[in-house]
Amino acid sequence: MQEPTKNDTYNKSGFNAFVFSMLFSLGFMAYVAFFSGGVDLREIPQEEMATGTDQTLAGGEAPKAFDVASVQEPWVSSEEMVEYGHKVYQTNCAVCHGPEGKGDGAAGAGLNPPPRNFVEGKWTQGGTSIALFKTLETGIPGTSMASFAHLKVADRWAMVHWIRSITNNKPEDDAQKLAEFGKSAK
């Protein structure tokens, strides 16, 4: 082995720090991947997303599938629309607004202003079905609430029905205005 000279640029302590950090990083990744069980991101398991939930009827039958495309007036709430809306909500909104709509989603923790708590309401854009639909259609400028206009109209109405089903202080809808708006909604 040669003796180091004055012109050697080798930094032994820097090299040791680099090797230590690489070994630590690899060891930590192996621990997280194989020994700790991973990191819980509060995500919905793939099986539940594919089927909605693990529901079976008496006798082990699967529940009857709901075809939202067959609904003639999606602005009219029904038990099937509320249930379907919950599935659409879980896929598109739960990450920010939380699985139960309380504004406590994993991604929502870092948002300012924080995501709306649908259970309490306190609507900034209005809590009627029309106002909620418009909010889903356009989003809320200046916030993290994006537009969901890319979703089908019936899917947005289904989410409106689910949100209103969990809200404690929802304002009453004017049935005539709702029907007029619903027929023209795109």
C-alpha positions as CSV (number, residue, x, y, z in Angstrom):
1,M,0.0,0.0,0.0
2,Q,1.3,3.5,-0.9
3,E,1.7,6.3,1.6
4,P,-0.7,9.2,0.9
5,T,1.0,12.3,-0.5
6,K,0.1,16.0,-0.1
7,N,-1.6,16.0,-3.5
8,D,-4.1,13.1,-2.7
9,T,-7.7,14.4,-2.7
10,Y,-9.0,11.3,-1.0
11,N,-11.3,12.3,1.9
12,K,-11.4,9.2,4.2
13,S,-14.0,10.5,6.6
14,G,-16.3,11.6,3.8
15,F,-16.0,8.2,2.2
16,N,-16.7,6.5,5.5
17,A,-19.8,8.7,5.9
18,F,-21.0,7.8,2.4
19,V,-20.6,4.0,2.9
20,F,-22.3,4.2,6.3
21,S,-25.3,6.1,4.9
22,M,-25.7,3.7,2.0
23,L,-25.5,0.7,4.3
24,F,-28.0,2.3,6.7
25,S,-30.4,3.1,3.9
26,L,-30.3,-0.4,2.5
27,G,-30.7,-1.9,5.9
28,F,-33.7,0.4,6.7
29,M,-35.4,-0.4,3.4
30,A,-34.9,-4.1,4.1
31,Y,-36.4,-3.7,7.5
32,V,-39.5,-1.8,6.3
33,A,-40.0,-4.2,3.4
34,F,-39.5,-7.6,5.1
35,F,-39.7,-7.2,8.8
36,S,-42.0,-4.4,9.8
37,G,-45.0,-5.2,7.6
38,G,-44.6,-2.0,5.6
39,V,-46.1,1.4,6.0
40,D,-49.8,1.9,6.4
41,L,-51.0,4.5,4.0
42,R,-54.7,4.0,5.0
43,E,-55.4,2.8,1.5
44,I,-58.4,0.8,0.5
45,P,-57.4,-2.9,-0.3
46,Q,-57.7,-3.8,-4.0
47,E,-60.3,-6.5,-3.3
48,E,-62.7,-3.9,-1.6
49,M,-62.2,-1.4,-4.5
50,A,-63.1,-4.0,-7.1
51,T,-66.3,-5.2,-5.4
52,G,-67.1,-2.0,-3.4
53,T,-67.2,-3.9,-0.1
54,D,-67.3,-7.5,1.1
55,Q,-71.1,-7.8,1.2
56,T,-73.0,-11.0,0.8
57,L,-76.7,-11.6,1.2
58,A,-78.3,-14.3,3.4
59,G,-77.4,-17.7,1.9
60,G,-74.0,-16.4,0.6
61,E,-75.4,-14.7,-2.5
62,A,-73.7,-11.6,-3.9
63,P,-75.7,-8.4,-3.9
64,K,-77.5,-7.4,-7.1
65,A,-75.4,-5.1,-9.2
66,F,-76.5,-1.5,-9.6
67,D,-76.4,0.0,-13.1
68,V,-76.2,3.7,-12.6
69,A,-76.5,4.3,-16.4
70,S,-80.1,3.0,-16.2
71,V,-81.2,5.7,-13.8
72,Q,-83.4,8.2,-15.7
73,E,-83.3,11.0,-13.1
74,P,-80.0,10.7,-11.2
75,W,-80.7,13.9,-9.2
76,V,-83.4,12.0,-7.3
77,S,-82.0,10.3,-4.3
78,S,-82.5,6.6,-3.7
79,E,-80.9,4.0,-1.5
80,E,-79.1,2.5,-4.5
81,M,-77.8,5.9,-5.6
82,V,-76.5,6.7,-2.1
83,E,-74.7,3.3,-1.9
84,Y,-73.2,3.8,-5.4
85,G,-72.2,7.3,-4.5
86,H,-70.3,6.0,-1.4
87,K,-68.3,3.7,-3.7
88,V,-67.5,6.6,-6.1
89,Y,-66.6,8.8,-3.1
90,Q,-64.2,6.1,-1.7
91,T,-62.4,6.0,-5.0
92,N,-62.2,9.7,-5.7
93,C,-62.6,11.7,-2.5
94,A,-61.7,9.6,0.6
95,V,-57.9,10.3,0.3
96,C,-58.5,14.0,1.2
97,H,-62.0,14.0,2.9
98,G,-61.5,10.8,4.8
99,P,-63.3,7.4,4.5
100,E,-66.3,8.7,6.6
101,G,-66.3,12.2,5.1
102,K,-65.0,13.9,8.3
103,G,-62.2,15.8,6.5
104,D,-59.5,13.6,8.0
105,G,-58.0,11.9,4.9
106,A,-54.4,11.0,4.7
107,A,-53.6,13.4,1.8
108,G,-55.8,16.1,3.4
109,A,-53.6,16.5,6.4
110,G,-51.2,18.8,4.5
111,L,-53.8,20.9,2.7
112,N,-54.6,24.5,3.5
113,P,-57.5,25.1,3.8
114,P,-58.2,21.6,5.1
115,P,-60.7,19.5,3.3
116,R,-64.4,19.9,4.2
117,N,-65.9,17.8,7.0
118,F,-69.1,16.7,5.2
119,V,-70.7,15.4,8.5
120,E,-70.7,18.8,10.1
121,G,-71.4,20.7,6.9
122,K,-70.6,24.4,7.3
123,W,-70.8,24.9,3.6
124,T,-68.8,27.7,1.9
125,Q,-70.4,27.1,-1.5
126,G,-73.8,26.0,-0.3
127,G,-75.0,22.6,0.9
128,T,-78.0,22.1,-1.5
129,S,-77.8,19.3,-4.0
130,I,-77.4,21.8,-6.8
131,A,-74.5,23.6,-4.9
132,L,-72.7,20.3,-4.2
133,F,-73.1,19.2,-7.8
134,K,-71.7,22.6,-9.1
135,T,-68.8,22.3,-6.6
136,L,-68.0,18.8,-8.0
137,E,-68.2,20.2,-11.5
138,T,-66.0,23.3,-11.1
139,G,-64.0,22.7,-7.9
140,I,-63.3,25.7,-5.6
141,P,-60.8,28.2,-6.9
142,G,-58.0,29.1,-4.4
143,T,-58.3,25.7,-2.6
144,S,-57.2,22.1,-3.3
145,M,-60.7,21.2,-4.2
146,A,-60.3,20.2,-7.9
147,S,-63.0,19.8,-10.5
148,F,-64.5,16.4,-11.0
149,A,-66.2,17.2,-14.3
150,H,-64.3,14.3,-15.8
151,L,-66.7,11.9,-13.9
152,K,-70.0,10.9,-15.5
153,V,-73.0,13.1,-14.5
154,A,-74.7,10.2,-12.8
155,D,-71.5,9.5,-10.7
156,R,-71.4,13.1,-9.5
157,W,-75.1,13.0,-8.6
158,A,-74.5,9.7,-6.7
159,M,-71.7,11.4,-4.7
160,V,-74.0,14.3,-3.9
161,H,-76.6,11.9,-2.6
162,W,-74.0,10.1,-0.4
163,I,-72.6,13.4,1.0
164,R,-76.1,14.6,1.8
165,S,-76.9,11.3,3.5
166,I,-74.1,11.8,6.0
167,T,-74.5,15.6,6.6
168,N,-76.2,16.6,9.9
169,N,-77.2,20.1,8.8
170,K,-78.1,19.9,5.2
171,P,-80.3,22.6,3.7
172,E,-83.6,21.6,2.0
173,D,-83.7,21.3,-1.7
174,D,-86.3,22.9,-3.9
175,A,-87.6,19.9,-5.8
176,Q,-88.7,22.0,-8.9
177,K,-85.4,23.8,-9.2
178,L,-83.5,20.5,-8.6
179,A,-85.4,18.8,-11.4
180,E,-84.9,21.7,-13.8
181,F,-81.1,21.9,-13.0
182,G,-80.8,18.1,-13.1
183,K,-82.3,17.9,-16.6
184,S,-79.8,20.4,-17.9
185,A,-76.7,19.2,-16.0
186,K,-73.9,18.0,-18.2
